[in-house]
Amino acid sequence: MFAEELLACMPSHRSPEPGSLMVRIGLDDRAEGLTADPDVFYVTEHYVGYTAVLVRMSRATPDEIGV
């Protein structure tokens, strides 16, 4: 799902759930992930305008995050 150029980090804003990872991603790819698996991929109001998606790492599989 994620492009080869990946930037991921722990979210610095307080709105994500604990154990989440923030990943930079294009808005089209983000929309696809949010639709395909909303239990894994989500955004909070803070991240709506950013090219990023939040990932619930406890629910993500290696295939979903491209590892």
ZIBELHU-V185172 format. One record per helix or strand of 2 or more residues. SS is the DSSP state (~ for helix, > for strand). FROM is the first residue (numbers start at 1). LEN is the number of residues. If there is no record, write none. Layout:
ss = (SS	SS)
from = (FROM	FROM)
len = (LEN	LEN)
This chain:
ss = (>	>	~	>	~	>	~)
from = (8	20	27	41	45	52	62)
len = (2	5	10	2	3	5	4)
